[in-house]
Amino acid sequence: MLSGGTYFFKVHSSLFFIHYRNAPYLNIIKYSNGDIDGDLSNISAVKKFLNELEKGVLELFRVLKNNGYCAILIGDTRKSGHYVPLAFYVMQLFLKNGFILKEDIIKVQHNCKSTPYWESQVEKYNFYLIMHEHLFVFRKPEDGEDLSRVKYSMWQGSI
């Protein structure tokens, strides 16, 4: 990892990089006060957030070259005192819309500004801290590619 969160990967014989920042998601980190149309950081309802994000996933699939890679860094959250596996839902959106999961890289959270606050809430509300995010790396398949070898890295509907 280089400064600024840039990762370099070697996939087959080509080198590519991913540069990430915390994406705006589900009212967790606010990037605007509602004054930017389409800002996902202002959405607090999981279903609405996923519906809006899916529009971007569809566009990304459309513009990405075949055999191209994309990635998203996403974490989970809590609602009403229960764990919400937001990253899992986001991964499913990408798979459902044609992407293939190449990697799930777990980013452990260290020294977050909000950690002291949440540590003080653990005993009060009886939950574990969420101390990780997922960096999902997806690949857009080639037209006509034999996908049987990667079928368990793709959308299955239900297993």
DSSP file (Angstrom, degrees, kcal/mol; ACC not computed):
  #  RESIDUE AA STRUCTURE BP1 BP2  ACC     N-H-->O    O-->H-N    N-H-->O    O-->H-N    TCO  KAPPA ALPHA  PHI   PSI    X-CA   Y-CA   Z-CA
    1    1 A M              0   0    0      0, 0.0     2,-0.2     0, 0.0     6,-0.2   0.000 360.0 360.0 360.0 135.4    0.0    0.0    0.0
    2    2 A L  B >>  -A    6   0A   0      4,-2.4     3,-1.3     1,-0.2     4,-0.9  -0.608 360.0 -70.0-104.5 169.7    1.2    3.4   -0.9
    3    3 A S  T 34 S+     0   0    0      1,-0.2     3,-0.3    -2,-0.2    -1,-0.2  -0.242 118.6  32.9 -60.7 148.5    0.2    6.7    0.7
    4    4 A G  T 34 S-     0   0    0      1,-0.2    16,-0.3    -3,-0.1    -1,-0.2   0.523 129.3 -75.2  82.6   5.4   -3.3    7.9    0.0
    5    5 A G  T <4 S+     0   0    0     -3,-1.3    15,-1.3     1,-0.2     2,-0.6   0.869  79.6 156.8  78.2  36.0   -4.6    4.3   -0.2
    6    6 A T  E  <  -AB   2  19A   0     -4,-0.9    -4,-2.4    -3,-0.3     2,-0.4  -0.859  20.3-167.7 -99.1 126.7   -3.3    3.3   -3.6
    7    7 A Y  E     - B   0  18A   0     11,-2.6    11,-2.4    -2,-0.6     2,-0.4  -0.891   8.2-152.6-111.9 141.8   -2.9   -0.5   -4.1
    8    8 A F  E     - B   0  17A   0     -2,-0.4     2,-0.3     9,-0.2     9,-0.2  -0.955  16.1-176.2-113.5 135.0   -1.0   -2.1   -6.9
    9    9 A F  E     - B   0  16A   0      7,-2.5     7,-2.0    -2,-0.4     2,-0.6  -0.939  21.8-142.7-127.5 148.3   -2.0   -5.6   -8.0
   10   10 A K  E     + B   0  15A   0     -2,-0.3     2,-0.5     5,-0.2     5,-0.2  -0.966  23.2 179.9-110.0 117.6   -0.5   -8.0  -10.6
   11   11 A V  E >   - B   0  14A   0      3,-2.5     3,-2.3    -2,-0.6     2,-0.2  -0.981  62.8 -42.5-121.9 121.9   -3.3   -9.9  -12.4
   12   12 A H  T 3  S-     0   0    0     -2,-0.5    -2,-0.0     1,-0.3     0, 0.0  -0.434 122.0 -31.7  53.8-120.7   -2.2  -12.3  -15.0
   13   13 A S  T 3  S+     0   0    0     -2,-0.2     2,-0.3    -3,-0.1    -1,-0.3   0.365 121.8  85.3-108.6   6.8    0.5  -10.5  -16.8
   14   14 A S  E <   -B   11   0A   0     -3,-2.3    -3,-2.5     2,-0.0     2,-0.4  -0.828  64.5-141.0-113.2 150.6   -0.7   -6.9  -16.4
   15   15 A L  E     +B   10   0A   0     -2,-0.3     2,-0.3    -5,-0.2    -5,-0.2  -0.870  25.7 168.6-105.3 135.3   -0.3   -4.5  -13.6
   16   16 A F  E     -B    9   0A   0     -7,-2.0    -7,-2.5    -2,-0.4     2,-0.3  -0.953  18.5-143.0-140.0 163.6   -3.1   -2.2  -12.5
   17   17 A F  E     -B    8   0A   0     -2,-0.3     2,-0.4    -9,-0.2    -9,-0.2  -0.901   0.8-151.7-127.7 157.5   -3.8    0.0   -9.6
   18   18 A I  E     -B    7   0A   0    -11,-2.4   -11,-2.6    -2,-0.3     2,-0.5  -0.996   7.3-168.4-126.0 128.1   -6.7    1.0   -7.4
   19   19 A H  E     -B    6   0A   0     -2,-0.4     2,-0.3   -13,-0.2   -13,-0.2  -0.976  17.9-175.3-114.8 125.7   -6.9    4.3   -5.7
   20   20 A Y        +     0   0    0    -15,-1.3     2,-0.3    -2,-0.5    52,-0.0  -0.882  20.0 179.6-126.0 154.7   -9.7    4.6   -3.2
   21   21 A R        -     0   0    0     -2,-0.3     2,-0.6    52,-0.1    52,-0.3  -0.902  54.4 -78.5-133.4 162.8  -11.3    7.1   -0.9
   22   22 A N        -     0   0    0     -2,-0.3    52,-0.1     1,-0.0     3,-0.0  -0.538  53.4-139.4 -65.7 115.0  -14.1    6.5    1.4
   23   23 A A        -     0   0    0     -2,-0.6     2,-0.5    50,-0.6     6,-0.1  -0.431  23.8 -99.8 -73.5 150.0  -17.1    6.6   -0.9
   24   24 A P        +     0   0    0      0, 0.0     2,-0.4     0, 0.0    16,-0.1  -0.582  57.2 167.1 -70.6 122.3  -20.3    8.3    0.3
   25   25 A Y    >>  -     0   0    0     -2,-0.5     3,-2.1     4,-0.3     4,-0.5  -0.977  46.2 -24.0-148.2 135.9  -22.6    5.7    1.6
   26   26 A L  T 34 S-     0   0    0     14,-0.4    15,-0.2    -2,-0.4    18,-0.1   0.757 106.8 -65.4  46.7  46.7  -25.8    5.3    3.6
   27   27 A N  T 34 S+     0   0    0     13,-0.7    -1,-0.3     2,-0.2     3,-0.2   0.709 107.3 117.4  60.7  19.9  -25.7    8.5    5.7
   28   28 A I  T <4 S+     0   0    0     -3,-2.1     2,-0.5     1,-0.3    -2,-0.1   0.921  82.3  19.2 -86.3 -49.4  -22.6    7.3    7.5
   29   29 A I  S  < S-     0   0    0     -4,-0.5     2,-0.4    -6,-0.1    -1,-0.3  -0.987  85.1-137.9-121.4 119.4  -20.2   10.0    6.4
   30   30 A K        +     0   0    0     -2,-0.5     3,-0.1    -3,-0.2    12,-0.1  -0.613  25.3 174.2 -80.8 130.3  -21.9   13.2    5.1
   31   31 A Y  S    S+     0   0    0     -2,-0.4     2,-0.3     1,-0.3    -1,-0.1   0.535  72.0   8.5-108.5 -13.9  -20.3   14.7    2.0
   32   32 A S  S    S-     0   0    0      7,-0.1    -1,-0.3     4,-0.1     0, 0.0  -0.961  71.5-114.9-154.3 169.4  -23.0   17.4    1.5
   33   33 A N  S    S-     0   0    0     -2,-0.3    -3,-0.0    -3,-0.1     9,-0.0  -0.133  78.6 -75.1-100.3  36.8  -26.0   18.8    3.4
   34   34 A G  S    S+     0   0    0      2,-0.1     4,-0.1     1,-0.0     5,-0.0   0.502 110.1 111.1  86.3   3.5  -28.4   17.6    0.8
   35   35 A D        +     0   0    0      1,-0.1     2,-0.6     2,-0.1    -1,-0.0   0.436  59.2  76.2 -93.1   1.2  -27.4   20.4   -1.7
   36   36 A I  S >  S-     0   0    0      3,-0.1     3,-1.9     0, 0.0    -2,-0.1  -0.945  85.2-128.4-113.0 113.2  -25.8   18.0   -4.2
   37   37 A D  T 3  S+     0   0    0     -2,-0.6     3,-0.1     1,-0.3    -2,-0.1  -0.349  91.9  15.3 -60.4 130.2  -28.3   16.1   -6.3
   38   38 A G  T 3  S+     0   0    0      1,-0.3     2,-0.7    -4,-0.1    -1,-0.3   0.504  79.9 155.3  86.0   4.8  -27.7   12.4   -6.2
   39   39 A D    X   -     0   0    0     -3,-1.9     3,-1.6     1,-0.2    -1,-0.3  -0.546  31.1-158.9 -69.3 111.3  -25.3   12.5   -3.2
   40   40 A L  G >  S+     0   0    0     -2,-0.7     3,-1.5     1,-0.3   -13,-0.7   0.679  83.2  74.7 -66.4 -17.7  -25.6    8.9   -1.8
   41   41 A S  G 3  S+     0   0    0      1,-0.3    -1,-0.3   -15,-0.2   -16,-0.1   0.615  89.7  59.5 -73.1  -8.8  -24.3   10.1    1.6
   42   42 A N  G <  S+     0   0    0     -3,-1.6     2,-0.5   -18,-0.1    -1,-0.3   0.404  84.6  94.8 -96.2   1.8  -27.7   11.7    2.3
   43   43 A I    <   +     0   0    0     -3,-1.5    -3,-0.0     1,-0.1     0, 0.0  -0.829  41.3 171.9 -98.1 125.6  -29.6    8.5    2.0
   44   44 A S        +     0   0    0     -2,-0.5     2,-0.5   -18,-0.1    -1,-0.1   0.599  53.4  90.3-106.7 -14.1  -30.3    6.7    5.2
   45   45 A A     >  -     0   0    0      1,-0.2     4,-2.7     2,-0.0     5,-0.2  -0.740  67.9-146.5 -86.9 125.0  -32.7    3.9    4.0
   46   46 A V  H  > S+     0   0    0     -2,-0.5     4,-2.7     1,-0.2     5,-0.2   0.923  96.5  48.5 -57.0 -50.1  -30.8    0.8    2.9
   47   47 A K  H  > S+     0   0    0      1,-0.2     4,-2.4     2,-0.2    -1,-0.2   0.915 113.6  46.5 -60.3 -45.1  -33.2   -0.2    0.1
   48   48 A K  H  > S+     0   0    0      2,-0.2     4,-2.4     1,-0.2     5,-0.2   0.917 111.8  51.9 -63.9 -43.0  -33.2    3.3   -1.4
   49   49 A F  H  X S+     0   0    0     -4,-2.7     4,-2.8     1,-0.2    -2,-0.2   0.937 111.6  46.3 -57.6 -47.9  -29.4    3.5   -1.1
   50   50 A L  H  X S+     0   0    0     -4,-2.7     4,-2.2     1,-0.2    -1,-0.2   0.883 111.0  52.4 -65.1 -38.5  -29.0    0.2   -2.9
   51   51 A N  H  X S+     0   0    0     -4,-2.4     4,-0.8    -5,-0.2    -1,-0.2   0.909 113.5  43.6 -62.9 -41.7  -31.5    1.2   -5.6
   52   52 A E  H >X S+     0   0    0     -4,-2.4     4,-0.9     1,-0.2     3,-0.6   0.903 113.1  51.2 -70.4 -41.2  -29.6    4.5   -6.3
   53   53 A L  H >X S+     0   0    0     -4,-2.8     4,-2.1     1,-0.2     3,-0.5   0.868 101.1  63.5 -63.3 -35.6  -26.2    2.8   -6.2
   54   54 A E  H 3X S+     0   0    0     -4,-2.2     4,-2.6     1,-0.2    -1,-0.2   0.832  94.7  60.3 -60.5 -31.8  -27.4    0.2   -8.7
   55   55 A K  H <X S+     0   0    0     -4,-0.8     4,-1.8    -3,-0.6    -1,-0.2   0.912 107.9  44.8 -60.2 -41.8  -27.8    2.9  -11.3
   56   56 A G  H <X S+     0   0    0     -4,-0.9     4,-2.6    -3,-0.5    -2,-0.2   0.872 110.5  53.8 -69.5 -37.5  -24.1    3.6  -10.9
   57   57 A V  H  X S+     0   0    0     -4,-2.1     4,-2.4     2,-0.2    -2,-0.2   0.919 108.7  49.6 -63.2 -43.8  -23.2   -0.1  -11.1
   58   58 A L  H  X S+     0   0    0     -4,-2.6     4,-1.9     2,-0.2    -1,-0.2   0.905 112.6  47.0 -61.6 -42.2  -25.2   -0.5  -14.3
   59   59 A E  H  X S+     0   0    0     -4,-1.8     4,-2.3     2,-0.2     5,-0.2   0.899 110.7  52.1 -67.4 -40.1  -23.4    2.6  -15.9
   60   60 A L  H  X S+     0   0    0     -4,-2.6     4,-2.1     1,-0.2    -2,-0.2   0.913 109.5  49.4 -61.3 -43.0  -20.0    1.3  -14.7
   61   61 A F  H  < S+     0   0    0     -4,-2.4    -1,-0.2     1,-0.2    -2,-0.2   0.889 110.9  51.6 -63.3 -38.1  -20.7   -2.1  -16.3
   62   62 A R  H  < S+     0   0    0     -4,-1.9    -2,-0.2     1,-0.2    -1,-0.2   0.912 117.5  35.5 -65.3 -43.0  -21.7   -0.3  -19.5
   63   63 A V  H  < S+     0   0    0     -4,-2.3    -2,-0.2    -5,-0.1    -1,-0.2   0.706  94.2  97.5 -89.9 -20.0  -18.6    1.9  -19.8
   64   64 A L  S  < S-     0   0    0     -4,-2.1     3,-0.1    -5,-0.2     4,-0.1  -0.484  79.3-115.0 -72.0 137.1  -16.0   -0.5  -18.5
   65   65 A K    >   -     0   0    0     -2,-0.2     3,-2.1     1,-0.1    75,-0.3  -0.328  41.2 -87.1 -66.2 151.0  -14.1   -2.4  -21.1
   66   66 A N  T 3  S+     0   0    0      1,-0.3    76,-0.2    73,-0.1    -1,-0.1  -0.350 119.3  18.8 -57.2 140.3  -14.5   -6.2  -21.3
   67   67 A N  T 3  S+     0   0    0     73,-2.6    -1,-0.3     1,-0.3     2,-0.2   0.617  99.6 138.3  67.5  15.4  -12.0   -7.9  -19.0
   68   68 A G    <   -     0   0    0     -3,-2.1    72,-2.6    72,-0.2     2,-0.3  -0.482  45.3-133.4 -86.2 161.9  -11.6   -4.5  -17.2
   69   69 A Y  E     +C  139   0B   0     70,-0.2     2,-0.3    -2,-0.2    70,-0.2  -0.868  22.9 173.3-118.2 147.8  -11.5   -4.2  -13.4
   70   70 A C  E     -C  138   0B   0     68,-2.0    68,-3.2    -2,-0.3     2,-0.3  -0.949  10.3-160.5-143.2 165.0  -13.2   -1.9  -10.9
   71   71 A A  E     -C  137   0B   0     -2,-0.3     2,-0.4    66,-0.2    66,-0.2  -0.985   7.1-162.8-147.2 154.7  -13.3   -1.8   -7.2
   72   72 A I  E     -C  136   0B   0     64,-1.9    64,-2.3    -2,-0.3     2,-0.6  -0.997  12.5-147.0-139.7 137.4  -15.4   -0.3   -4.3
   73   73 A L  E     +C  135   0B   0     -2,-0.4   -50,-0.6   -52,-0.3     2,-0.3  -0.917  34.2 160.6-102.2 121.5  -14.5    0.2   -0.7
   74   74 A I  E     -C  134   0B   0     60,-2.5    60,-3.2    -2,-0.6     2,-0.2  -0.998  21.2-159.6-145.8 143.9  -17.5   -0.3    1.5
   75   75 A G  E     -C  133   0B   0     -2,-0.3     2,-0.2    58,-0.2    58,-0.2  -0.633  21.0-111.8-115.5 176.1  -18.2   -1.0    5.1
   76   76 A D        -     0   0    0     56,-0.5     2,-0.2    -2,-0.2    -1,-0.1  -0.453  30.5-167.7 -99.1 175.8  -21.1   -2.4    7.2
   77   77 A T  E     -E   84   0C   0      7,-2.0     7,-3.3    -2,-0.2     2,-0.4  -0.818  17.1-111.5-149.0-173.4  -23.2   -0.5    9.6
   78   78 A R  E     -E   83   0C   0      5,-0.3     2,-0.4    -2,-0.2     5,-0.2  -0.977  20.3-175.9-130.1 145.7  -25.8   -0.9   12.4
   79   79 A K  E >  S-E   82   0C   0      3,-2.4     3,-1.9    -2,-0.4    -2,-0.0  -0.987  75.9  -4.5-139.5 133.9  -29.5    0.0   12.5
   80   80 A S  T 3  S-     0   0    0     -2,-0.4     3,-0.1     1,-0.3    -1,-0.1   0.834 130.6 -56.6  53.3  36.6  -31.7   -0.4   15.5
   81   81 A G  T 3  S+     0   0    0      1,-0.2     2,-0.4    46,-0.0    -1,-0.3   0.578 115.8 109.6  77.4   9.3  -28.9   -2.1   17.4
   82   82 A H  E <  S-E   79   0C   0     -3,-1.9    -3,-2.4    45,-0.1    -1,-0.2  -0.916  74.0-104.0-123.2 148.1  -28.4   -4.8   14.8
   83   83 A Y  E     -E   78   0C   0     -2,-0.4    -5,-0.3    -5,-0.2    -7,-0.0  -0.442  27.3-160.2 -68.1 132.4  -25.7   -5.5   12.3
   84   84 A V  E     -E   77   0C   0     -7,-3.3     2,-2.5    -2,-0.2    -7,-2.0  -0.963  11.7-146.5-115.7 112.2  -26.5   -4.5    8.6
   85   85 A P     >  +     0   0    0      0, 0.0     4,-1.8     0, 0.0     3,-0.4  -0.375  34.9 160.0 -79.0  66.6  -24.2   -6.3    6.2
   86   86 A L  H  >  +     0   0    0     -2,-2.5     4,-2.5     1,-0.2     5,-0.2   0.871  69.6  56.7 -57.2 -40.7  -24.1   -3.4    3.7
   87   87 A A  H  > S+     0   0    0     -3,-0.3     4,-2.7     1,-0.2    -1,-0.2   0.904 105.6  51.4 -59.8 -41.0  -20.9   -4.6    2.0
   88   88 A F  H  > S+     0   0    0     -3,-0.4     4,-2.2     2,-0.2    -1,-0.2   0.916 110.4  48.4 -61.5 -44.0  -22.6   -8.0    1.3
   89   89 A Y  H  X S+     0   0    0     -4,-1.8     4,-1.8     2,-0.2    -2,-0.2   0.897 112.0  49.1 -63.9 -40.4  -25.6   -6.2   -0.3
   90   90 A V  H  X S+     0   0    0     -4,-2.5     4,-1.9     2,-0.2    -2,-0.2   0.912 109.3  52.2 -65.8 -42.6  -23.3   -4.0   -2.4
   91   91 A M  H  X S+     0   0    0     -4,-2.7     4,-2.4     1,-0.2    -2,-0.2   0.926 108.0  52.3 -57.7 -44.2  -21.3   -7.0   -3.5
   92   92 A Q  H  X S+     0   0    0     -4,-2.2     4,-3.2     1,-0.2    -1,-0.2   0.875 104.6  56.6 -61.0 -37.7  -24.5   -8.7   -4.6
   93   93 A L  H  X S+     0   0    0     -4,-1.8     4,-1.3     2,-0.2    -1,-0.2   0.931 109.4  45.2 -58.4 -46.3  -25.5   -5.6   -6.7
   94   94 A F  H  <>S+     0   0    0     -4,-1.9     5,-2.2     2,-0.2     3,-0.2   0.928 116.2  45.7 -64.1 -44.9  -22.3   -5.9   -8.6
   95   95 A L  H ><5S+     0   0    0     -4,-2.4     3,-1.8     1,-0.2    60,-0.6   0.923 109.9  54.0 -65.1 -43.9  -22.6   -9.6   -9.1
   96   96 A K  H 3<5S+     0   0    0     -4,-3.2    -1,-0.2     1,-0.3    -2,-0.2   0.789 106.8  54.0 -60.3 -28.4  -26.3   -9.4  -10.1
   97   97 A N  T 3<5S-     0   0    0     -4,-1.3    -1,-0.3    -3,-0.2    -2,-0.2   0.115 130.5 -85.4-100.0  21.4  -25.4   -6.9  -12.8
   98   98 A G  T < 5S+     0   0    0     -3,-1.8    -3,-0.2     1,-0.3    -2,-0.1   0.309  83.0 130.1 105.3  -8.9  -22.8   -9.0  -14.5
   99   99 A F      < -     0   0    0     -5,-2.2     2,-0.4    -6,-0.2    56,-0.4  -0.394  47.7-137.8 -77.6 158.4  -19.5   -8.5  -12.7
  100  100 A I  E     -D  139   0B   0     39,-2.4    39,-2.6    54,-0.1     2,-0.6  -0.957  21.2-119.7-113.9 133.5  -17.3  -11.3  -11.4
  101  101 A L  E     +D  138   0B   0     52,-2.9    37,-0.2    -2,-0.4     3,-0.1  -0.627  35.0 170.8 -75.9 118.9  -15.7  -11.1   -8.0
  102  102 A K  E     -     0   0B   0     35,-3.1     2,-0.3    -2,-0.6    36,-0.2   0.854  64.3  -2.9 -91.5 -45.7  -12.0  -11.2   -8.3
  103  103 A E  E     -D  137   0B   0     34,-1.7    34,-2.6     2,-0.1     2,-0.4  -0.991  44.5-155.6-148.0 151.4  -11.0  -10.3   -4.7
  104  104 A D  E     -D  136   0B   0     -2,-0.3     2,-0.6    32,-0.2    32,-0.2  -0.910  24.5-171.2-124.9 101.0  -12.4   -9.4   -1.4
  105  105 A I  E     -D  135   0B   0     30,-2.4    30,-3.1    -2,-0.4     2,-0.6  -0.837  15.0-141.3 -98.8 122.6   -9.7   -7.5    0.5
  106  106 A I  E     -D  134   0B   0     -2,-0.6     2,-0.7    28,-0.2    28,-0.2  -0.742  10.7-159.2 -88.3 121.4  -10.4   -6.8    4.1
  107  107 A K  E     -D  133   0B   0     26,-2.8    26,-2.1    -2,-0.6     2,-0.3  -0.893  12.4-144.6-100.7 113.9   -9.2   -3.4    5.2
  108  108 A V  E     -D  132   0B   0     -2,-0.7     2,-0.5    24,-0.2    24,-0.3  -0.608  14.7-126.8 -80.9 137.0   -8.8   -3.3    9.0
  109  109 A Q        +     0   0    0     22,-2.8     2,-0.4    -2,-0.3     3,-0.1  -0.727  31.8 177.3 -87.3 125.5   -9.7    0.0   10.6
  110  110 A H        -     0   0    0     -2,-0.5     5,-0.0     1,-0.1    22,-0.0  -0.983  60.9  -3.2-126.2 140.1   -7.0    1.5   12.9
  111  111 A N  S    S+     0   0    0     -2,-0.4     2,-0.2     1,-0.2    -1,-0.1   0.841  76.1 179.6  54.1  43.4   -7.1    4.8   14.8
  112  112 A C    >   -     0   0    0      1,-0.1     3,-1.1    -3,-0.1    -1,-0.2  -0.496  35.4-126.2 -72.7 145.2  -10.4    6.0   13.4
  113  113 A K  T 3  S+     0   0    0      1,-0.2     4,-0.3    -2,-0.2    -1,-0.1   0.837 110.3  47.4 -60.0 -32.8  -11.5    9.4   14.8
  114  114 A S  T 3> S+     0   0    0      1,-0.2     4,-2.2     2,-0.1     3,-0.3   0.536  84.3  94.4 -89.3  -5.1  -14.8    8.0   15.9
  115  115 A T  H <> S+     0   0    0     -3,-1.1     4,-2.9     1,-0.2     5,-0.2   0.901  81.5  53.2 -56.8 -46.1  -13.4    4.9   17.6
  116  116 A P  H  > S+     0   0    0      0, 0.0     4,-1.5     0, 0.0    -1,-0.2   0.903 110.2  49.2 -57.4 -39.2  -13.3    6.4   21.2
  117  117 A Y  H  > S+     0   0    0     -3,-0.3     4,-0.7    -4,-0.3     3,-0.3   0.958 114.1  44.0 -62.3 -49.7  -16.9    7.4   20.9
  118  118 A W  H >X S+     0   0    0     -4,-2.2     4,-1.1     1,-0.2     3,-0.7   0.844 107.9  58.5 -68.1 -33.0  -18.0    3.9   19.7
  119  119 A E  H 3X S+     0   0    0     -4,-2.9     4,-0.5     1,-0.2     3,-0.4   0.872 104.8  52.0 -61.5 -34.9  -15.8    2.2   22.4
  120  120 A S  H 3< S+     0   0    0     -4,-1.5     4,-0.4    -3,-0.3    -1,-0.2   0.695 109.8  50.0 -73.7 -17.2  -17.8    4.1   25.0
  121  121 A Q  H <X S+     0   0    0     -3,-0.7     4,-2.6    -4,-0.7     5,-0.3   0.629  87.7  85.5 -93.3 -15.6  -21.1    2.9   23.5
  122  122 A V  H  X>S+     0   0    0     -4,-1.1     4,-1.5    -3,-0.4     5,-1.1   0.927  97.7  34.0 -55.9 -54.4  -20.2   -0.8   23.3
  123  123 A E  H  <5S+     0   0    0     -4,-0.5    -1,-0.2     1,-0.2    -2,-0.1   0.875 115.9  57.3 -71.9 -35.6  -21.2   -1.8   26.9
  124  124 A K  H  45S+     0   0    0     -4,-0.4    -2,-0.2     1,-0.2    -1,-0.2   0.896 123.9  22.2 -60.8 -41.2  -24.1    0.7   26.9
  125  125 A Y  H  <5S-     0   0    0     -4,-2.6    -1,-0.2     2,-0.1    -2,-0.2   0.402 103.6-123.7-111.8   0.9  -25.7   -0.9   23.9
  126  126 A N  T  <5 +     0   0    0     -4,-1.5     2,-0.3    -5,-0.3    -3,-0.2   0.971  62.7 120.6  58.6  66.4  -24.2   -4.4   23.9
  127  127 A F      < -     0   0    0     -5,-1.1     2,-0.3    -6,-0.1    -1,-0.2  -0.961  59.6-108.5-148.4 166.6  -22.5   -4.7   20.5
  128  128 A Y        -     0   0    0     -2,-0.3     2,-0.2     1,-0.1    -9,-0.0  -0.699  39.2-105.2 -94.2 149.6  -19.1   -5.3   18.9
  129  129 A L        -     0   0    0     -2,-0.3     2,-0.8     1,-0.1    -1,-0.1  -0.482  25.5-127.7 -69.2 142.7  -17.2   -2.6   17.1
  130  130 A I        +     0   0    0     -2,-0.2    -1,-0.1     1,-0.1   -52,-0.0  -0.860  36.2 170.9 -89.8 112.2  -17.1   -2.8   13.3
  131  131 A M        +     0   0    0     -2,-0.8   -22,-2.8   -23,-0.0     2,-0.3  -0.008  46.7  55.7-118.3  28.0  -13.4   -2.6   12.6
  132  132 A H  E     - D   0 108B   0    -24,-0.3   -56,-0.5   -56,-0.1     2,-0.3  -0.985  51.9-157.5-153.4 161.9  -13.1   -3.5    8.9
  133  133 A E  E     -CD  75 107B   0    -26,-2.1   -26,-2.8    -2,-0.3     2,-0.5  -0.909  25.1-120.0-132.4 163.6  -14.2   -2.6    5.4
  134  134 A H  E     -CD  74 106B   0    -60,-3.2   -60,-2.5    -2,-0.3     2,-0.8  -0.918  10.7-160.3-108.5 130.3  -14.3   -4.6    2.2
  135  135 A L  E     -CD  73 105B   0    -30,-3.1   -30,-2.4    -2,-0.5     2,-0.5  -0.885  20.1-164.3-103.8  97.5  -12.4   -3.6   -0.9
  136  136 A F  E     -CD  72 104B   0    -64,-2.3   -64,-1.9    -2,-0.8     2,-0.5  -0.711   5.2-160.7 -85.8 129.2  -14.2   -5.6   -3.5
  137  137 A V  E     -CD  71 103B   0    -34,-2.6   -35,-3.1    -2,-0.5   -34,-1.7  -0.956  14.1-172.4-109.8 123.7  -12.4   -6.0   -6.8
  138  138 A F  E     -CD  70 101B   0    -68,-3.2   -68,-2.0    -2,-0.5     2,-0.4  -0.814  12.2-151.7-116.9 155.2  -14.6   -7.0   -9.7
  139  139 A R  E     -CD  69 100B   0    -39,-2.6   -39,-2.4    -2,-0.3   -70,-0.2  -0.982  13.9-135.7-125.8 138.8  -14.0   -7.9  -13.3
  140  140 A K        -     0   0    0    -72,-2.6   -73,-2.6    -2,-0.4   -72,-0.2  -0.830  34.2-123.9 -89.3 125.0  -16.2   -7.5  -16.3
  141  141 A P        -     0   0    0      0, 0.0   -73,-0.1     0, 0.0     2,-0.1  -0.219  21.7-104.7 -69.3 158.9  -16.2  -10.7  -18.4
  142  142 A E    >   -     0   0    0    -76,-0.2     3,-1.6     1,-0.1     2,-0.2  -0.458  45.9 -91.7 -71.7 151.7  -15.3  -10.9  -22.0
  143  143 A D  T 3  S+     0   0    0      1,-0.3    -1,-0.1    -2,-0.1   -77,-0.0  -0.510 114.1   8.2 -61.9 130.9  -18.1  -11.3  -24.6
  144  144 A G  T 3  S+     0   0    0      1,-0.2    -1,-0.3    -2,-0.2     2,-0.1   0.545  92.0 158.3  74.7   6.8  -18.6  -15.1  -25.1
  145  145 A E    <   -     0   0    0     -3,-1.6     2,-0.9     1,-0.1    -1,-0.2  -0.367  50.3-115.6 -64.9 139.3  -16.2  -16.0  -22.3
  146  146 A D        -     0   0    0      1,-0.2     3,-0.4    -2,-0.1    -1,-0.1  -0.690  36.4-179.7 -75.2 108.5  -16.6  -19.5  -20.8
  147  147 A L    >   +     0   0    0     -2,-0.9     3,-1.4     1,-0.2     4,-0.2   0.355  52.2 100.7 -95.3   4.7  -17.6  -18.6  -17.3
  148  148 A S  G >  S+     0   0    0      1,-0.3     3,-0.9     2,-0.2    -1,-0.2   0.827  78.6  57.3 -62.0 -30.4  -18.0  -22.1  -15.9
  149  149 A R  G 3  S+     0   0    0     -3,-0.4    -1,-0.3     1,-0.2     3,-0.1   0.688 116.4  34.1 -74.5 -16.7  -14.6  -21.9  -14.2
  150  150 A V  G X  S+     0   0    0     -3,-1.4     3,-2.3     1,-0.1    -1,-0.2   0.103  78.2 122.3-121.3  20.6  -15.6  -18.8  -12.2
  151  151 A K  G X  S+     0   0    0     -3,-0.9     3,-1.0     1,-0.3    -2,-0.1   0.781  72.9  55.1 -60.8 -28.4  -19.3  -19.6  -11.7
  152  152 A Y  G 3  S+     0   0    0      1,-0.2    -1,-0.3    -4,-0.2     4,-0.1   0.448 102.7  57.6 -85.8   2.1  -19.0  -19.4   -7.9
  153  153 A S  G <  S+     0   0    0     -3,-2.3   -52,-2.9     2,-0.1    -1,-0.2   0.182 103.6  70.2-106.7  12.4  -17.6  -15.9   -8.1
  154  154 A M  S <  S-     0   0    0     -3,-1.0     2,-0.2   -54,-0.2   -54,-0.1  -0.671 101.2 -64.5-122.5 174.7  -20.7  -14.7  -10.0
  155  155 A W        +     0   0    0    -60,-0.6     3,-0.1   -56,-0.4    -2,-0.1  -0.422  43.9 174.3 -62.3 128.7  -24.3  -14.1   -9.3
  156  156 A Q        -     0   0    0     -2,-0.2     2,-2.2     1,-0.2    -1,-0.1   0.401  32.9-137.8-114.2  -3.0  -26.1  -17.3   -8.3
  157  157 A G  S    S-     0   0    0      2,-0.1     2,-0.3     0, 0.0    -1,-0.2  -0.553  82.1  -9.1  75.0 -79.9  -29.5  -15.8   -7.4
  158  158 A S              0   0    0     -2,-2.2    -3,-0.0    -3,-0.1     0, 0.0  -0.989 360.0 360.0-144.9 148.3  -29.6  -18.1   -4.4
  159  159 A I              0   0    0     -2,-0.3    -2,-0.1     0, 0.0    -1,-0.0   0.425 360.0 360.0 -98.6 360.0  -27.3  -21.0   -3.4
